[in-house]
């Protein structure tokens, strides 16, 4: 079985929920203190053993390209010893992985975005990560948990959590017929089902390891929810052939594509930060006390 060494990150969405900011800047470039959400996602991939990253980009792609590329003028400025700490941070961005880019010129859905990665993946399994979903697990990255599940089963792995029943229509519903610990044998997945048709509260939340045969299934699907080609429809076909499992991963997920989800991520990452943690906690306590 081939090792999972490549990651695909679709980042071509319009970011409607964050307008007007996203009129000019991709939402996944929103900062958590001084680091964009997208960099945290890339670091999760690298900490899970990923060596190559493909960004599926759309409008404003130059911002993402520039961020993950060398900047000679800035590097020259940072040669000054007083900027050493900044230099180390910038060098880390550029050196931790090999980056590639492909343009999704039409917004035709998640499966359409993934299909653009076929040449990049070159018949190998790959990690699929969505830029809205920030994951935190201090002991083992969520993506590494999925990769280990793939190595155990040899099947596509969908990262899931059990969510409140009322929230399932915002995501998708995974049905299964058996489980082995936190690994579920998936039989069906339904994208954004109406609440009266929800049969399971096990929902996918932005992390997947796809076996290379996913592209065969993408070619068979038609337009689904919102008139777009949905990757969940390809997973559903895979499930009919017993080629998918769902992993109930351990860790906290932040929906940074949602305004309040982003606020939660910012505050909690600030509380964990070595420099700002104590200051942030003190500030929040005083704020609550004086409210």
C-alpha positions in Angstrom: 0.0 0.0 0.0 1.3 3.4 -1.0 2.0 5.9 1.8 -0.1 9.1 2.0 2.4 11.9 1.2 0.2 14.3 -0.8 -2.5 16.7 0.3 -5.2 18.5 -1.8 -6.7 21.7 -0.3 -9.5 23.4 -2.3 -9.5 27.1 -1.6 -11.5 28.5 -4.6 -14.7 29.5 -2.8 -16.1 33.0 -2.8 -16.4 33.2 1.0 -19.8 34.8 0.9 -20.3 34.6 4.7 -17.3 36.9 5.2 -18.2 39.7 2.8 -17.0 42.4 2.4 -13.6 41.1 3.6 -13.6 38.3 1.0 -14.3 40.7 -1.8 -10.5 41.1 -1.9 -9.0 38.4 0.4 -9.7 34.7 0.6 -11.4 33.8 3.8 -8.9 31.0 4.6 -6.3 33.8 4.9 -8.0 35.2 7.9 -5.4 35.4 10.7 -5.5 33.6 14.0 -3.3 36.2 15.8 -0.4 36.4 13.2 -1.0 33.1 11.3 -3.6 32.5 8.6 -6.0 29.7 9.1 -4.7 28.1 5.9 -1.2 27.9 7.3 -2.5 26.0 10.4 -4.1 23.5 8.0 -0.9 23.0 6.0 1.0 22.5 9.3 -1.5 19.9 10.3 -0.9 18.1 7.0 2.9 18.3 7.4 2.8 17.1 11.0 0.9 14.1 9.6 3.6 13.2 7.2 2.5 15.1 4.1 5.3 16.3 1.8 3.5 17.9 -1.2 0.5 20.2 -1.1 -1.8 21.2 -4.0 -4.0 24.2 -3.6 -7.0 24.3 -5.9 -7.4 28.1 -6.2 -9.9 30.5 -7.7 -10.2 34.3 -7.5 -7.5 36.2 -5.6 -5.2 33.2 -6.0 -2.2 35.5 -6.2 -2.6 36.2 -2.4 -2.3 32.5 -1.6 0.5 32.0 -4.2 2.5 35.0 -2.7 2.1 33.8 0.8 3.5 30.4 0.1 6.3 31.6 -2.1 9.7 33.3 -1.5 9.8 37.1 -1.2 13.3 38.2 -2.0 12.8 41.8 -0.9 11.3 40.8 2.5 14.0 38.1 3.0 16.7 40.8 2.5 15.0 43.0 5.1 14.8 40.1 7.6 18.6 39.4 7.3 18.9 42.0 10.1 19.5 40.2 13.3 16.8 42.1 15.1 14.3 40.5 12.8 15.5 36.9 13.6 12.2 35.8 15.1 10.2 37.1 12.1 12.7 35.5 9.7 12.2 32.0 11.3 8.4 32.3 11.0 8.6 33.3 7.3 11.2 30.6 6.5 9.0 28.0 8.1 6.1 28.9 5.7 8.2 28.4 2.6 10.2 25.3 3.7 7.8 22.8 5.3 6.3 21.4 2.1 6.4 21.5 -1.7 3.5 23.6 -3.0 1.6 23.4 -6.3 -1.4 25.3 -7.6 -4.2 24.5 -10.1 -7.0 26.9 -11.0 -10.7 26.1 -10.7 -12.1 28.6 -13.1 -15.7 27.7 -12.5 -17.3 27.1 -9.1 -18.9 23.7 -9.9 -18.6 22.0 -6.5 -16.2 20.0 -4.3 -16.0 17.0 -6.6 -15.1 19.3 -9.6 -12.3 20.8 -7.4 -11.0 17.4 -6.4 -11.1 16.2 -10.1 -8.5 18.9 -10.9 -6.0 17.1 -8.6 -5.9 13.9 -10.6 -2.6 14.6 -12.4 -1.0 15.9 -9.1 -2.0 12.7 -7.1 -0.6 10.4 -9.9 -2.4 7.3 -8.8 -1.5 7.7 -5.1 -3.8 8.1 -2.1 -4.1 11.6 -0.8 -5.3 13.7 2.1 -8.2 16.0 1.3 -8.6 19.1 3.5 -11.1 21.9 3.3 -10.0 25.4 4.2 -13.0 26.3 6.5 -12.2 23.5 9.0 -9.5 24.1 11.6 -8.6 21.1 13.7 -6.9 21.0 17.1 -5.5 18.0 18.8 -2.3 18.6 20.8 -1.4 14.9 20.9 -2.1 13.5 17.4 -3.2 15.6 14.4 -6.6 14.7 13.1 -5.2 14.1 9.6 -2.7 11.6 11.0 -5.6 9.7 12.7 -7.2 9.4 9.2 -4.0 8.3 7.5 -3.5 5.6 10.1 -7.1 4.4 9.5 -6.4 4.3 5.8 -3.3 2.2 6.4 -5.3 -0.2 8.5 -8.3 -0.5 6.1 -7.0 0.3 2.6 -10.2 2.3 2.0 -11.1 5.9 1.6 -11.6 7.4 5.1 -14.1 10.2 6.0 -13.3 12.1 9.1 -16.5 12.5 11.2 -17.9 13.7 14.5 -21.3 13.0 16.1 -23.1 16.3 15.9 -26.4 17.5 17.4 -29.3 16.1 15.3 -30.5 19.6 14.4 -27.1 20.4 12.9 -26.9 17.4 10.5 -28.7 19.3 7.7 -25.8 21.7 7.6 -23.4 19.0 6.8 -24.1 15.4 5.7 -25.3 12.2 7.3 -23.2 9.0 7.3 -25.0 5.7 7.6 -23.2 2.5 8.6 -23.8 -1.2 9.4 -21.0 -1.9 11.8 -18.0 -0.4 13.6 -14.6 -1.4 15.0 -13.8 1.1 17.7 -14.0 4.5 16.1 -14.0 3.1 12.5 -17.4 2.7 11.0 -18.2 0.6 7.9 -20.1 3.2 5.8 -23.0 2.2 3.7 -24.4 5.6 2.6 -23.8 9.3 2.9 -26.3 12.0 2.2 -25.4 15.6 1.6 -27.4 18.1 3.7 -30.4 15.9 4.2 -33.7 17.5 5.4 -34.1 16.9 9.2 -37.0 14.5 8.7 -34.8 12.2 6.6 -31.7 12.2 8.9 -30.9 8.6 9.9 -27.5 9.2 11.6 -25.9 12.1 13.4 -22.4 11.0 12.3 -21.3 13.9 10.0 -18.2 14.6 7.9 -16.2 17.6 9.0 -13.6 18.6 6.4 -10.9 15.9 6.5 -10.6 12.8 4.2 -8.1 10.4 3.0 -9.1 9.4 -0.6 -7.9 6.2 -2.3 -6.8 6.8 -5.8 -10.0 5.2 -7.2 -12.0 8.2 -6.1 -11.5 9.8 -9.5 -13.4 6.8 -11.2 -16.4 7.5 -9.0 -16.3 11.3 -9.6 -16.6 10.6 -13.3 -19.9 8.8 -12.6 -21.7 11.4 -10.6 -24.0 14.1 -11.9 -24.9 17.5 -10.4 -26.2 17.2 -6.9 -27.0 19.7 -4.1 -27.0 23.3 -5.2 -26.6 22.1 -8.8 -22.9 21.3 -8.2 -20.8 18.2 -8.3 -20.5 17.1 -4.7 -17.7 14.9 -3.4 -20.2 13.3 -1.0 -22.0 11.8 -4.1 -18.7 10.1 -5.1 -18.2 8.8 -1.6 -21.7 7.4 -1.7 -20.9 5.5 -4.8 -17.8 4.2 -3.2 -19.8 3.1 -0.2 -22.0 1.0 -2.4 -18.8 -0.9 -3.4 -17.7 -1.2 0.3 -14.8 1.1 -0.4 -15.3 3.7 2.3 -15.0 3.9 6.1 -15.8 6.7 8.5 -13.5 7.6 11.3 -14.9 9.4 14.4 -11.7 11.4 15.0 -10.5 12.8 18.3 -10.0 16.6 18.4 -11.8 19.9 18.3 -13.0 21.3 15.0 -13.6 25.0 14.4 -15.8 26.2 11.5 -13.7 29.2 10.5 -16.0 29.8 7.6 -18.7 30.8 10.1 -18.2 34.2 11.8 -18.8 33.0 15.3 -16.8 29.8 14.6 -13.9 32.0 13.6 -14.2 34.1 16.8 -14.2 30.9 18.9 -11.0 29.7 17.1 -9.3 33.1 17.5 -10.1 33.3 21.3 -9.1 29.7 22.1 -5.9 29.8 20.1 -5.0 33.1 21.8 -5.6 31.4 25.2 -3.2 28.6 24.2 -0.5 31.0 22.9 2.7 31.2 25.0 2.9 35.0 24.5 -0.7 36.0 24.7 -2.4 33.2 26.8 -2.2 34.7 30.2 -2.9 38.2 28.9 -6.0 37.0 27.0 -7.3 35.1 30.0 -6.8 38.1 32.3 -8.5 40.4 29.8 -11.5 38.0 29.4 -11.9 37.7 33.2 -11.9 41.5 33.6 -14.3 41.9 30.7 -16.8 39.5 32.3 -16.3 40.9 35.7 -17.0 44.5 34.5 -19.9 43.6 32.2 
